[in-house]
Amino acid sequence: MTLRPVYSCLARAMLRTAFLALCAAACVVHADSERLLATGGIEGIEGAGGGGLTPWALISGLETDHELGGSADCTYVKPEHYALTVCGAALGIEDRLELSFAQQRFNLDDVAPGHEIRQDIFGAKIRLLGDAVYDQDRWWPQLAFGVQYKRNLDFDFVPALIGARHQADTDFYLSATKVYLAGPLGRTWLVSATLRATRANQFGILGFGGDRDDAYSYVGEGSLGLFLTDSLVLGGEYREKPNNLSSFKEQDAHDVFLSYFPCKHLSVTAAYVSLGDIAIHANQNAWYLALQGAW
């Protein structure tokens, strides 16, 4: 008789116990927040509050218009030939301004074993008008304008060699988000659309601009979420990307996600994402997992 199954069962039980303890602690410590569940979104792969791939007009954190709030998270994405780890934090100020930071670490796996490409992303988002949740009697959405300054820390290693023109650049975006509390099927729905001006290759991991095109591209992004229950959200996202490099064609990205909010201050998101071709490898699809705490 081997003890390995016993150890495996014990490990799973310990992980479940630790997760439940973390959920309970988070919910007890900050049980008095006035913000509705999930209205801060989750931090995406670039640090801004929203979905995994695209920002929303909502401000990160659980603060109201007279408070400070924030969130921190880590995301792991593992396509077949690469791995992406993103950790970041965001500060929400009076439900009006969001400041964020994220660092991406893109492991090159079998392309260049032992090497990675790092990118720092500093973001700011300001709510311009509307309230996605409380303006139920008005047709217009919540609007927010955002900027993301991205700096590739390993530009000379791969991006410059494949034709990228810039080590650092800034994305600009305008997001519109609306929450329908009594939507179709009697459920709560979230709808969000974003227009982005960018020169980023693979979100900036492969630098900015290229020999094929060095001008800003205007690309669309969108999210749709359905609250299956008060704490479980099923959704999908689509994100267009520019195609600046003649050496490698870039495809749009999309995902399907399921987010679980055991309480306002903790969320776990699992998703299946398609990133398209990345450098020499085609059809890079992956599962990703994100864990976030908010206050």
N, C-alpha and C positions, 0 to 999 in steps of 0.2 A: 504493500500500500504506500503510495507516495503522498507527501504532505503538500505538494505544489497546489492542488485545488483548494486545500484548506487556506493556505497563505493568500491565494487569489481572492477567495471569498472574504477573508478578513480585511484585505486591502480595500476591496470595494465597499465594504461596510464602513470602514474608517473614513473613506472619502465622502460617502453619503452623510455620515454623521458630522464631519467637518463642514460640509456645505450647508446642512440644515442649521448648524450652530451659527455660521456666518450670516445666514438669512435672518435668523431670530435676533441676533445682536444688532444688525443693521436696522431692522424694523423697530426694535425697542428703543434704540438710542435716539432716533429721529422720527418718532411717530406723529409729530405735530405739523408736518409740512402741509401747506395749503394747496400746492400744485397737484393736479390730477395725475394719475398713474400714466407713465410713459410719455408725458408731454415734454420731456427734455430730450427725447429720442435716445439713440445710442451714439457713441463716438465712432465715426467711420474710419476708414483706412487713412484718412488725412487729418483726423483729429477733430473735425467740426461735428457738432451735434446734428443727427439726422439718421439716415440708414447706414448700412455698411459701405455702400458705394457712393452715395450722393448726399449732400447736406440738405437739411430742411430749413424753413424760415424760423422754426422754433429755437429758443435759446437753451443751451445746456444747463443742467442743474434743476433744482426744485425751488428756486427762489421766486418770490412774488415781486411786485413792483417797488417794494421797499426793503428788499433783502439781497444778500449775496448768496450764491450757490455755486455748485460745481460738480464735476464728475471726473473719474479716472478709469482707464480701461486698458486691457491688453487683448489683442486679436492675433490669432495664428491661422495662416492660410497655407495649405500644402498642395500645390499642383504637382503633377507627376515628376517634373524635372527641376523644380525650384522649391523654395520655402520663403514665406514672407511673415515676419513678426513685426507688429506695430504696437507700441505702448505710448500713451499720451494722457493729457489732462486738459480740462477746460474750466474756465471760470465764468460764471454768469453773474452779471451785475444788474440788479433791479429788473430782471426779465427784459432788458433792453439791449445790452451789449454782451457779447461773448468773446473771450480771448482764449486761444487754444494753442497747444504745442503737441506735436507728435514726432516720434522718430521711427522711420521704417528701416528694417534690416532685411535685405533681399539676399538670401543665400543662393549662390550659383550652383550648388550641388554638383551634378556630373559635368556641367559646362566648364567650371573652374573649381575643382574640389578644394575646400578650405578657404574660399574667398567669398566675400559678400559686398554688396553695394548699400551704403547707408545714405539716408536722406532725412534732413530736418525740415519740418514744416511749421511755420508760425502763422496762425490765423486770427482773423478778427471778423466779427459779424455783428451788424446792427439792425435791430428791428425798425423798419420804416413806418409801418402803419398796420392796423388791423390786429385782431386776436383770433388765432386759429380755432380756439375752443369756445370762447365766450361770445363771439359774434355770430351766434347761430341764426339770428334774425336778419343777417346781412349777407349778401351774396359774395362780397369780396373776401379774398383770403388774407392771411397774414403775409406781409412782404418783408424780406430782409436782404440786405446787400452785404456781400462778404469778399474778403481778400485772403489769399494764401500765399505767403512768401516761402518758396521752396529752394533749398540749397542741397545739391548733391555733393556728398563728402568724398566720393570716390570717382569723380568725373573722368579723370585721366585713365582710369583702369579699363573701363569698357565703353561708356557712352561716347567719349571723344573718338575712340577708334572706329566706331560704327557710323560716324557722321554727325553726331549731335553738335550743335553750335554753342550752347551756353551751359555753364555750370549751375547757374541760379536764375530764377525767374519768378514772376508773380502771376497767379491766376486771379481773375475777377469773376464774381458770379452774382446773380439775382435769383432768389428763391421765393416761390409762392406756395404756401401750405394751408390746407383747410381740413378741419376735423368735423365730420358729420356724426353727431351723437345719436341721431335716430335715422340712420341711413337705410339702404336696401337690406331686406331680410331682418329688419329690426335690430341691426347690429351697428356698432360704431365703426366708421371708416376714416382712414387718413389718406389724403391725396396731396401729392407734392410734385412740383415741376421746377426745374432749375435751368437757367441759361448761363453758360460759362464761356469766358474768353480765356484761352489757354494755348501754350506752345509745348506743353509737357508730352514727352514720349513715355508711355506706360506710367502715367501719373507723375513723371519726373524721375523715375528710377533709371531710365535710359537718357537722362538729360533733357534738353529743351531745344526746340527748333531742329532743323536738319538741312541736308543738301537738297531735298525735294521741296521743302516749304519752310520758311523761317518767319512767316507772319502769324499773327494770332488767328486761331480758328474759333468760330462760335459754334459750340456744341450743346446739345440738349441732354438733359438727365431727368429721370422721373421715378417716383415711388408710389406704390399703392399698398395700403395695409388694411387688413380686416381683423377686428377684435373678435376672436372666436369665443373668448370669455373675457372677464374683466382683467385678467392677468396674462392672457396668451394672445399674441399677435402673429398672424400669418400674412406674409407680404411678398412682394417682388420689386425689383429695381432694374432700370436700364440706363446705361451711360454710354454716350457716344465719345469717341476719342479721335484726336487728329491723326493724320498719317503723314508725318514729316520726313521719314527716312526712306530713301530708295532701296537701302539694303534689306530692310525688313518691313513687310506690310503689317499694319496694326489694325486689329478688329475692335468692335465695340464690346463692352462688358455687360453682363446681366447676372442676376442672381434670384434665388427664391430663399426666403428666410423665415425662421420661426423664433420669436423672442418670448421669453418667459420672465415675468416680473413677479417674483414671490412677494415683494413689497415695493414701495416707491423707490427705495434706495439701493436696490440690487436688481440686476438683470443678467440673463444668460441668453446669448443668441447663437443659434446654429444655422448655417446656410450652405447652400450648394451654389457655387459661383463659376461662371464661365468667363475667362479672361482672354480668350482667343489665342492667337499665336504670340509667343514671346520669344524674340530673337530667333534662334535656330529651331525651336520646338513649337510644333503646331498643337492647337486644340488643348490648351492648358486649362483643364477643369479641376475643381477642387472643392472639398468641404472646408468650411472655416468655422472657428469657434471664438466667441468674444465674451469676456466677463467684465462687467462694469459696476462700479459703485457710484452713487450720486448722493448729494446732500443739498 
